[in-house]
Amino acid sequence: MVSDRNGYQSKNVCVIGAGPSGLVAARELRKEGHNAVVLEQNHDVGGQWLYEPDVPSEDFLAGGIVSPPPDLSSTNFVQVHSSIYASLRLTSPREIMGYSDFPFIVKKGRDTRRFPGHRELYLYLRDFCDAFGIWPVIRFRTRVEYVGTVVDDGEAAGKDPRWVVRSRDGKAEKKAIEEVYDAVVVATGHYSHPRIPFIQGMDAWQGKQMHSHIYRVPQPFRNEVVVVVGSSLSGQDISMELVDVAREVYLSAKSTEAISHGLSKVISKHSNLHLRPQVQLLGKDGKVVFEDGSWVTADTIVYCTGYSYSFPFLDTKGIVAIDDDRVGPLYEHTFPPSLAPSLSFIGIPRKLIGFPFFESQAKWIAQVLAGKRSLPTWNEMMQSVEEFYNSRDAAGIPKHNTHDIANFEYCDRYGDYVGFPHLEEWRKELCLSTLRKADADLETYRESMEGDEELLMEALQSPHFTQLGPQEFTLEAYGFTLRDHNLPRLHNDL
C-alpha cells in the first residue's frame, strides 16, 4: 500500500470473478490508482454469461442423498459455473442494461434484437474489456481455494486486516500459490449454487432429477413426461421449450392462483402443458404426487428453484455468515462492518437493473479504499443493518429474499454514497413496461415495441447513448427514422 501527495492510498486488491461485477470492479479500482488483480476460474470473461454447453449428465441425486436439503458442494454439479441454457434470451431490453459510460449498443453483424441471446451480452463484456484495457489484469483458469485474514501486528494496531489468497492453476498438478493483498472484492455472482428443495422420497425416486443449472437443450427430454418444479423465469422458459419435444410437461407452482396472465395464456395454448400445485412426495415407482392429491408417473424432474449464495473459499471466522440466503451482516449489501473496507462484496442484491448498480458498488469500494470517502462507524453500520432486517421482517419478506431489492429508490439512494447518477426515468419506465408486457404475453413480449417508441427514442438520444459520439447505425438498428417534429417512426420490417 502506498499513498500519494494528496493522501490518497493505492492498494493491492484481489477481485474474485471476471463476470459483470468483477470486471467493473477492476475498472474502477484501477481508475482510483489501485493495483487490481482479477482471479477467474474459467478460461474467459463473462461469469454467468459464459455459456458452458458441456455439463454433467448424471443424476445429481444418484448417490442417494437423504439429508434435507441436498448438499451439492462436493459434486461436479457445482463445478459448472454458468446456468445459461442454449436458447436463453435477455429478459430486459438492451437499452436499460450496460454500464453508465459504456452503453449496450447494437453492433453490425451481431444479434441486433432488443432482447438478444446470451452470447450478445458475453460479447458486450469482452468489448468492455477491450475498451478499458482490463485483459492484462485477469488471471484465467485460476481457482480460489482460500481467502482469510493475515494474522500480524497490523491487526493488533487497529489497522485494516490484510488478506491471504490461496489459488491454484486449473491444472490439478499445479501447486497452490499464496499471495497477500490489502483488500479483497468478492464478485462471484449468485446463480451458480443451486437451491434444492427437500421433498419426501426424493432420495429413492427412480427417475432422473436435475436442477435447471445444468439444463441446456430440450432434445434429451423427447417423448418424456417431465415435471418442472418452480414457475419463475427459468421454470417458465424451460416449460415453454419442453412442450415441443416432451410428451407431457407438468409445471409445479407454489400457488396456482398467483401465476401471471401471460403464463396462463401459454398453458391454455398447449394441450401437453399442465399446471399443478407443489409436489408433496415422490414415490419409488416413479410417481410424483402433488398437494391436491393428483399424481403423474414421470421420467424426469427439473428443479427450477433458484440459487443460494455460496463462498466456500472465504474464511472470516464466522464474521460473515449465510443464514437461509441472508449474507451478513453487510452494510448496504456491500461491506461487512467488522472487516470493512478491506473485504467487500459486489453483486449480492437481486431484482434490480444490475449493471448500473454493480458499477455504483465498484465506485464506492474503490473510493473508500483510496481514502476519498469514508464509511460510518461500526456501530452506525451495524445499526443500519439491523434496521434493514427489521424492516424486511415487518414487511413479511422471508429471510431468503433479504437481498431481493426491486426498488428504484434504493438504487438511487445507494448511488448518492458515491455521487453516482440516479437511474434515468426512461430506464425505469422501460423496465416496468417490460414487466407489464411479460405479464400480459409471455411468448411475444420480447418482440413487441408497442408503447415503448417514445421512451426508446428518448433513451437513444440521451447522454447515455450520445456520449460515444455519432453512431451511424444506432437509431436505424432500432428501426427508427425521423419525421414530423422528430417523432419516431418504425420501419415496417421490424
C-alpha positions in Angstrom: 0.0 0.0 0.0 1.3 3.5 -0.9 0.0 7.0 -0.5 0.2 9.9 -3.0 0.8 13.5 -2.2 -2.9 14.1 -1.7 -3.0 11.4 1.0 -5.0 9.0 -1.2 -4.0 5.4 -0.9 -3.1 2.9 -3.6 -3.7 -0.7 -2.5 -3.2 -4.1 -3.9 -6.6 -5.6 -4.4 -7.8 -9.0 -5.4 -11.0 -9.3 -7.3 -12.6 -12.8 -7.3 -14.5 -13.4 -10.5 -14.5 -11.9 -14.0 -18.2 -11.5 -14.6 -20.1 -8.2 -14.9 -19.5 -7.2 -11.3 -15.8 -8.3 -11.2 -14.9 -6.5 -14.5 -16.4 -3.2 -13.5 -14.7 -3.5 -10.1 -11.3 -3.9 -11.8 -12.0 -0.9 -14.0 -13.0 1.3 -11.0 -10.1 0.1 -8.8 -7.6 1.0 -11.5 -9.3 4.3 -12.1 -8.6 5.2 -8.4 -5.0 4.1 -8.7 -5.2 0.7 -7.1 -3.3 -2.3 -8.3 -6.1 -4.8 -9.1 -5.7 -8.5 -9.9 -8.8 -10.5 -11.1 -8.8 -14.2 -10.4 -11.1 -16.1 -12.7 -11.6 -19.9 -12.6 -12.8 -20.1 -16.2 -10.9 -19.6 -19.5 -12.7 -16.4 -20.4 -14.6 -13.5 -19.0 -18.4 -13.4 -18.7 -19.1 -15.2 -15.5 -22.7 -16.4 -15.7 -22.8 -15.2 -19.3 -20.0 -17.5 -20.5 -22.1 -20.3 -21.9 -20.9 -23.8 -20.9 -22.5 -26.4 -23.2 -20.8 -29.4 -21.6 -22.4 -30.3 -18.2 -22.5 -33.4 -16.1 -25.1 -35.8 -17.5 -25.5 -37.9 -14.4 -28.4 -37.7 -11.9 -27.1 -35.4 -9.1 -29.1 -37.4 -6.6 -27.8 -40.8 -7.8 -25.8 -41.2 -4.6 -28.9 -41.5 -2.5 -28.9 -38.2 -0.7 -31.2 -38.2 2.3 -30.4 -35.1 4.3 -32.6 -32.1 3.6 -31.6 -30.1 1.7 -29.2 -32.0 -0.5 -25.6 -30.9 -0.1 -24.1 -30.5 -3.6 -20.8 -28.8 -2.6 -18.7 -31.8 -3.3 -20.2 -32.8 -6.6 -19.2 -32.0 -10.2 -22.6 -30.4 -10.3 -21.3 -27.1 -8.9 -18.1 -27.1 -10.9 -20.2 -25.7 -13.7 -20.5 -22.0 -13.1 -22.9 -20.8 -15.7 -26.6 -21.6 -15.6 -27.2 -20.3 -19.1 -29.1 -22.6 -21.5 -28.7 -22.5 -25.2 -31.9 -20.7 -26.1 -31.8 -18.1 -23.3 -32.6 -14.5 -24.3 -32.4 -11.5 -22.0 -35.5 -10.6 -20.1 -34.6 -6.9 -20.1 -34.2 -4.8 -23.2 -30.6 -4.0 -24.0 -31.0 -0.2 -23.8 -31.6 -0.3 -20.0 -28.6 -2.5 -19.4 -24.9 -1.6 -19.7 -22.6 0.4 -17.6 -23.1 4.2 -17.3 -20.3 5.1 -19.7 -20.5 2.0 -22.0 -24.0 1.6 -23.4 -25.1 -1.8 -24.7 -25.5 -0.7 -28.3 -26.4 -2.7 -31.4 -23.4 -3.8 -33.4 -23.5 -4.7 -37.1 -23.0 -8.4 -37.8 -24.2 -9.5 -34.3 -27.5 -10.1 -32.6 -29.4 -6.9 -33.1 -32.6 -7.7 -31.2 -33.6 -5.6 -28.3 -33.7 -8.7 -26.2 -30.7 -10.6 -27.7 -29.5 -14.0 -26.9 -27.0 -14.6 -24.1 -24.0 -14.6 -26.4 -24.5 -10.9 -27.2 -24.1 -9.9 -23.6 -21.0 -12.1 -23.3 -19.6 -10.2 -26.3 -20.5 -6.9 -24.7 -18.4 -7.8 -21.7 -15.5 -8.6 -24.0 -16.0 -5.3 -25.7 -15.8 -3.7 -22.3 -12.5 -5.3 -21.5 -11.2 -4.1 -24.9 -12.3 -0.6 -24.3 -10.8 -0.2 -20.8 -7.8 -2.4 -21.1 -8.8 -4.9 -18.5 -7.4 -8.1 -20.1 -3.9 -7.7 -18.6 -5.1 -7.8 -15.0 -7.1 -11.1 -15.3 -5.6 -14.4 -14.5 -7.7 -17.1 -16.2 -8.1 -20.8 -15.1 -7.3 -19.8 -11.6 -9.5 -21.3 -8.9 -9.5 -19.5 -5.5 -9.3 -22.1 -2.7 -8.9 -19.9 0.4 -9.3 -16.3 1.5 -8.6 -15.4 5.1 -7.0 -12.6 7.2 -3.3 -12.4 7.8 -2.5 -12.5 11.5 0.2 -10.0 12.1 0.9 -6.9 14.2 -1.1 -4.7 11.8 -4.4 -6.1 13.1 -3.3 -5.6 16.7 -2.6 -2.0 15.9 -6.1 -1.4 14.7 -5.3 -1.3 11.1 -7.4 -2.8 8.4 -6.6 -6.6 8.0 -4.7 -7.8 5.0 -5.8 -10.9 3.2 -4.0 -14.1 2.2 -5.4 -15.6 -1.0 -4.6 -19.1 -2.0 -5.3 -20.1 -5.6 -4.4 -22.8 -7.9 -3.9 -23.0 -11.7 -6.6 -25.0 -13.4 -4.3 -27.9 -14.0 -4.7 -30.1 -10.9 -1.0 -30.9 -10.7 -0.1 -27.3 -10.3 0.8 -26.3 -6.7 -1.3 -23.7 -5.0 0.2 -20.3 -4.6 -0.5 -17.8 -1.7 -0.4 -14.1 -2.1 -1.2 -11.3 0.4 -3.5 -8.4 -0.6 -4.6 -5.2 1.1 -8.2 -5.9 0.2 -10.4 -8.5 -1.4 -13.5 -7.9 -3.5 -15.8 -10.9 -3.8 -17.6 -10.8 -7.2 -18.6 -14.4 -7.8 -22.2 -13.9 -8.6 -25.3 -15.7 -7.2 -26.6 -18.0 -9.9 -24.2 -20.9 -9.6 -25.1 -22.8 -6.4 -28.4 -24.5 -6.9 -31.1 -24.2 -4.2 -32.7 -27.6 -3.9 -36.0 -28.2 -2.0 -36.4 -31.2 0.2 -39.2 -33.4 -1.0 -40.2 -36.6 0.8 -39.0 -39.6 -1.1 -36.6 -37.7 -3.4 -33.6 -39.9 -2.3 -35.3 -43.1 -3.5 -37.2 -41.8 -6.6 -36.3 -43.9 -9.6 -36.4 -41.2 -12.3 -33.8 -38.6 -13.2 -33.6 -35.4 -11.1 -31.7 -32.3 -12.1 -31.6 -28.6 -11.4 -32.1 -26.1 -14.2 -28.5 -25.1 -13.5 -27.4 -27.9 -15.8 -30.3 -27.7 -18.3 -29.0 -26.7 -21.8 -31.2 -28.0 -24.6 -34.6 -29.8 -24.8 -33.7 -32.7 -27.1 -32.8 -35.2 -24.3 -36.3 -35.0 -23.0 -38.0 -36.1 -26.2 -41.2 -38.1 -25.5 -40.6 -37.9 -21.8 -43.0 -36.9 -19.0 -41.3 -34.0 -17.3 -42.2 -32.3 -14.0 -40.8 -28.8 -13.8 -40.7 -27.6 -10.2 -40.9 -23.8 -9.9 -42.7 -21.3 -12.0 -40.4 -18.3 -12.0 -38.4 -17.2 -15.1 -36.4 -20.3 -15.7 -39.3 -22.6 -14.9 -41.5 -20.7 -17.4 -38.8 -20.6 -20.1 -37.9 -24.3 -19.8 -41.5 -25.5 -19.7 -42.3 -23.5 -22.9 -39.3 -25.0 -24.6 -40.0 -28.6 -23.5 -43.6 -28.7 -24.8 -42.3 -29.0 -28.3 -40.4 -32.3 -27.5 -41.7 -33.8 -24.3 -44.8 -36.0 -24.3 -46.2 -34.1 -21.2 -44.9 -31.3 -19.1 -46.3 -30.6 -15.6 -45.4 -27.2 -14.2 -45.5 -27.2 -10.4 -46.1 -23.8 -8.8 -46.2 -22.6 -5.2 -49.6 -21.1 -5.9 -51.6 -22.0 -9.0 -53.8 -18.9 -8.3 -50.9 -16.4 -8.4 -49.4 -17.2 -11.8 -49.3 -14.4 -14.4 -51.8 -13.9 -17.2 -49.0 -14.4 -19.6 -48.2 -17.9 -18.3 -51.9 -18.8 -18.2 -52.1 -17.9 -21.9 -49.2 -20.2 -22.7 -50.7 -23.1 -20.7 -54.1 -22.7 -22.5 -52.4 -23.0 -25.9 -50.6 -26.3 -25.3 -52.5 -29.4 -24.6 -49.4 -31.1 -23.1 -48.6 -28.4 -20.7 -50.3 -28.7 -17.3 -50.3 -26.5 -14.2 -50.0 -28.3 -10.8 -49.5 -27.2 -7.2 -46.4 -28.0 -5.2 -45.0 -31.5 -5.1 -45.9 -33.3 -1.9 -43.9 -36.5 -2.2 -42.1 -38.8 -4.7 -42.9 -42.5 -4.9 -40.4 -45.3 -5.6 -42.5 -46.4 -8.5 -41.8 -43.1 -10.3 -45.0 -41.3 -9.1 -44.9 -37.6 -8.4 -47.7 -36.7 -6.0 -48.9 -33.1 -5.9 -50.5 -31.3 -2.9 -54.0 -31.6 -4.4 -53.7 -35.4 -4.4 -53.3 -35.6 -8.2 -50.3 -37.6 -9.4 -48.3 -38.5 -12.5 -45.6 -41.0 -13.3 -42.7 -39.0 -14.6 -39.4 -39.7 -16.3 -37.6 -36.5 -15.2 -37.9 -33.8 -12.6 -36.3 -30.4 -13.3 -35.9 -28.2 -10.3 -36.2 -24.5 -11.3 -36.0 -23.5 -7.7 -33.4 -20.8 -7.7 -29.9 -20.4 -6.2 -28.2 -19.9 -2.9 -25.2 -17.7 -2.1 -22.0 -19.7 -1.5 -18.5 -18.5 -0.8 -16.7 -21.8 0.1 -13.3 -20.2 -0.2 -14.0 -17.4 2.3 -12.9 -17.8 6.0 -14.0 -14.9 8.1 -14.0 -16.8 11.4 -17.8 -16.5 11.4 -17.9 -12.7 11.0 -19.7 -13.1 7.6 -22.3 -15.9 7.5 -25.0 -17.1 5.3 -28.3 -17.8 7.1 -31.1 -19.0 4.8 -29.6 -17.0 1.9 -29.1 -13.9 4.1 -25.5 -12.9 3.7 -24.4 -10.8 6.6 -24.0 -8.6 8.3 -23.4 -6.5 5.2 -23.7 -2.7 5.3 -25.8 -1.8 2.2 -25.2 -5.3 0.9 -21.6 -4.4 0.4 -19.4 -4.0 3.4 -19.2 -6.4 6.5 -18.8 -3.8 9.3 -16.1 -5.7 11.2 -13.9 -6.2 8.1 -14.7 -3.1 6.1 -13.4 -1.8 3.9 -10.7 -4.4 3.2 -13.4 -7.0 2.4 -16.4 -6.2 0.2 -19.0 -7.8 -2.0 -20.3 -6.8 -5.4 -23.4 -8.3 -6.9 -25.2 -9.6 -3.8 -28.5 -7.7 -4.4 -31.1 -9.3 -6.8 -34.1 -8.0 -8.7 -32.7 -4.7 -9.9 -31.1 -3.3 -13.0 -27.8 -5.0 -12.4 -25.0 -3.3 -14.4 -25.5 0.3 -13.2 -25.9 -0.9 -9.6 -22.7 -3.1 -9.8 -20.9 0.0 -11.2 -22.0 2.2 -8.3 -20.9 -0.5 -5.8 -17.5 -0.7 -7.6 -17.0 3.1 -7.5 -17.9 3.2 -3.8 -15.5 0.4 -2.9 -12.6 1.8 -4.9 -13.0 5.3 -3.5 -13.3 4.1 0.1 -10.2 2.0 -0.3 -8.4 5.1 -1.7 -9.4 7.2 1.3 -11.5 9.6 -0.8 -14.7 8.5 1.0 -15.2 7.1 4.5 -17.7 4.7 5.9 -19.9 5.3 9.0 -18.7 3.9 12.3 -19.0 0.2 13.2 -22.0 1.0 15.4 -23.7 3.0 12.8 -23.2 0.4 10.1 -24.5 -2.4 12.4 -27.5 -0.3 13.4 -28.3 0.3 9.7 -28.1 -3.5 9.0 -30.4 -4.3 12.0 -32.9 -1.6 10.9 -32.9 -3.1 7.4 -33.5 -6.6 8.7 -36.3 -5.4 10.9 -38.0 -3.6 8.0 -37.9 -6.7 5.9 -39.3 -8.8 8.8 -42.0 -6.3 9.4 -43.0 -6.4 5.7 -43.3 -10.2 5.9 -40.4 -10.8 3.5 -38.8 -14.2 4.0 -35.2 -14.3 5.1 -34.1 -16.0 1.9 -35.4 -12.9 0.0 -33.3 -10.5 2.1 -31.3 -9.3 -0.9 -34.2 -9.0 -3.4 -34.4 -5.3 -3.8 -37.0 -4.5 -6.5 -36.8 -0.8 -5.6 -35.6 2.0 -7.9 -35.4 4.4 -5.0 -33.0 2.2 -3.1 -30.7 2.1 -6.1 -30.7 5.9 -6.3 -30.0 6.3 -2.6 -27.2 3.9 -2.9 -25.7 5.9 -5.8 -25.7 9.0 -3.6 -23.0 7.5 -1.5 -20.6 8.0 -4.3 -22.2 10.6 -6.4 -23.4 8.1 -9.0 -26.2 9.4 -11.2 -29.7 8.3 -10.5 -31.4 5.9 -12.9 -32.9 7.8 -15.8 -36.7 7.9 -15.9 -36.8 6.3 -19.3 -34.7 3.4 -18.0 -37.2 2.9 -15.1 -40.2 3.2 -17.4 -38.8 0.8 -20.0 -38.1 -1.7 -17.2 -41.6 -1.5 -15.9 -43.1 -1.7 -19.4 -41.2 -4.9 -20.0 -42.6 -6.4 -16.8 -46.1 -5.4 -17.8 -45.7 -6.9 -21.3 -44.3 -10.2 -20.0 -47.2 -10.4 -17.6 -49.6 -10.0 -20.5 -48.0 -12.2 -23.1 -45.0 -14.3 -22.1 -44.4 -15.6 -25.6 -44.2 -12.3 -27.5 -43.2 -9.6 -25.1 -39.6 -9.6 -26.3 -40.7 -8.8 -29.9 -43.1 -6.0 -29.1 -42.2 -2.3 -29.1 -45.7 -1.2 -28.9 -46.0 1.7 -26.4 -42.2 1.9 -26.0 -41.4 4.0 -29.1 -41.3 7.4 -27.4 -39.3 6.1 -24.4 -36.9 4.3 -26.7 -36.2 7.4 -28.8 -35.7 9.3 -25.5 -33.2 6.7 -24.4 -31.2 6.6 -27.7 -31.0 10.4 -27.8 -30.0 10.7 -24.1 -26.4 11.3 -22.9 -26.1 7.6 -22.0 -26.0 6.8 -25.7 -24.8 10.1 -27.3 -21.7 10.2 -25.1 -19.9 7.9 -27.6 -20.4 10.4 -30.4 -22.2 9.7 -33.6 -23.3 6.1 -34.1 -24.2 5.7 -37.7 -26.5 2.7 -37.1 -27.8 3.1 -33.5 -31.2 4.6 -34.4 -31.5 2.8 -37.6 -30.8 -0.5 -35.9 -33.8 0.0 -33.7 -36.0 0.7 -36.8 -36.3 4.4 -36.3 -36.5 7.2 -38.9 -37.4 10.8 -38.1 -40.4 12.6 -39.4 -42.6 15.5 -38.3 -41.5 17.1 -35.0 -38.8 14.4 -34.6 -41.3 11.8 -33.6 -40.2 8.2 -34.1 -41.4 6.0 -36.9 -40.7 2.3 -37.0 -39.7 0.6 -40.2 -42.3 -1.8 -41.3 -39.8 -4.7 -41.5 -39.0 -4.7 -37.8 
